[in-house]
Structures are given as C-alpha cells and as structure tokens.
Amino acid sequence: MVYIAEAHAIDSPMPGGTRRGDPVVQDPITSEERREVATTCQGALDMSPLRMLLDNMKNTTSQAYAAYPDRLYLVGKNGKLAWVGDPGPRGFEPGELEDAIRKELGLEDDSQEQSDKKSKRDDQTGA
C-alpha cells in the first residue's frame, strides 16, 4: 500500500474526522508528519497487516496513478499492473482487489477446487 496525500485532514477542503472513531489529523507538511498520519490511519482502518509505503511530499505516486483521494491497484508478480480499481471513493472496492490477489496468486482455482470437493463429499454423505 502507498499512503498518499491525506484526503480528510481537518485543515483540508473536505475535512474528515466527523464520524465517531475517525482519526482527526492535520494535513502533513513534512515527510515525518505524513508518516505519523499514515500510521494513525493504518491503525484506525485496521490495515496493520499491510506493508505501507509513503508517497513523497510532491505526491509523485498519487499523480502518476490518479490515486487521490483513494484508488486500488495490484502490481503483479511480473511487476506490471495486474488489476486497476475505479477511482474512489465510489470505486473503492476491497473485495474486488481481494479477488484479483487470489487470481494473481493462483488461489482462485484452489478455492473453486475445494468447493467442488466439498460438494462431492456432501453429495456422497447426503449432507
């Protein structure tokens, strides 16, 4: 995951932190401040299992990938984009990204195969 510019800082045009439990943060102006805000948001969104990288303060990654305010991409094993989500927030579909990850890792066939085996067992046992 690449953390880009904060979309809902309290000093931004579209401040956030209005819903209960949302972190209240100011728009970072240094890399260290961005790291602190990213860490806060990562914890609040329960994304700690994901490795997080930070965009630079010129927002190079965000601009290159049209990522603001949020967007999901999957970089494949070959280093190329394997899946591109629609722009957020309406296009923010983590379930679709999960499906793409499973496909990229070859787990899609495994889950279907497991489902087929379970169905055959159920048929044989009358379950």
N, C-alpha and C positions, 0 to 999 in steps of 0.2 A: 504494500500500500504506500502511496506517496501522498503525504499531507501537503495540501496547497494552501492558498490564502484562506483565512477564516471568513466564512460566509455570514456568520451571525454574531459578530462581535458587538458589544454594546455601543461602541462608537462608530459603527458602520451604517450605511444607508438602510440596511434591513436587520436591525438588531434582533438577537435571539435571547435565550435565557428566560423567556416568558413562560414556558411550560414548567411545571413543577419538576424539579430534578435536573433541568438543563443547566449545564455549566455557564456561568456568567464570566465572560472573558473580554479583554480589550484587544483591539487589533494589534498584533505584534509588529514592532518596527525593527527588531534585530533578529538574527538567526536564533539566538538563545531564547528570546521571548517566544518565537514560533515553536521551538522545541518544547517549551513549557506548556503552551496552549495545546499542542498536538498530544502531549502526554495526558493532559487533563481530559481532552475529548476522547482519546483512545480508551481511557478508563471508564468514562461516563457511558460510552457506547458499547462497552464490553467487547472491545476488539483486541484485547491483550494477546490473544494467540497469534495475531498477525504481526509480521515484522513491518515496522513503519519507517519509511524514508521521508526526508523533508525536501520540499521544493526550495530553491534559493529565493532570496528576497526580491529578485527581479521577476519571479513567477514564470521562469522559462518552461518548466514542465506543464504547468497549467495552460499556458498559451499554446504550446505545441500540440496539446491533446484536447483543446477546447473543454477543459475539465471543470471550470467554475460554474456553478457552486459545487457540484459533485458529478462524478461520472465513473463508471466501472469499466475497466479494461482487463483482459487477460493476456499476458505475454506467454506464448507457447514455449515448449521445450526447445524449439528451433530459434528462439529469440525474436520471433515475429509475432504480431498481434494475432491471437487465435480467436478472440471474441471482443466485440466492442458494444457496450451498452449505449442506450439512448441518453441524451443529456438529462441531468437531474434538475429538480427533484422528482418530477413525474416519471422520468425514465430510470430512476434508481431502483433496480430490481435484483437484490442479492440472490434470490432463488435462481434466477437465470444464470447468474455468474457461477453459482454452485454447480448447476447442470453442465456448464461449459468446462469447469475444472474437472468434473468427473469424466467428461468425454475426453479431454486432453490427457488425463492420466490413464485412460483405458478402463475406468471403473464403471462406465455406463453399461457395457456388455456384461460385466460381472454381476451387477445388481439385477439385470434382467435375467441372467442365467440362474441366480439364486432364487428369484421369484418363480421361475419356471419349475425348478427343482421342488420348491415348497408346494406349488400347486399339484405336482405329480404325487408327492407324498400325501397331501390332503385327499386326493382322489383315491389313493390306494387304501388309506385308513378310514375313509368315509367322513373325514372331518369337514 
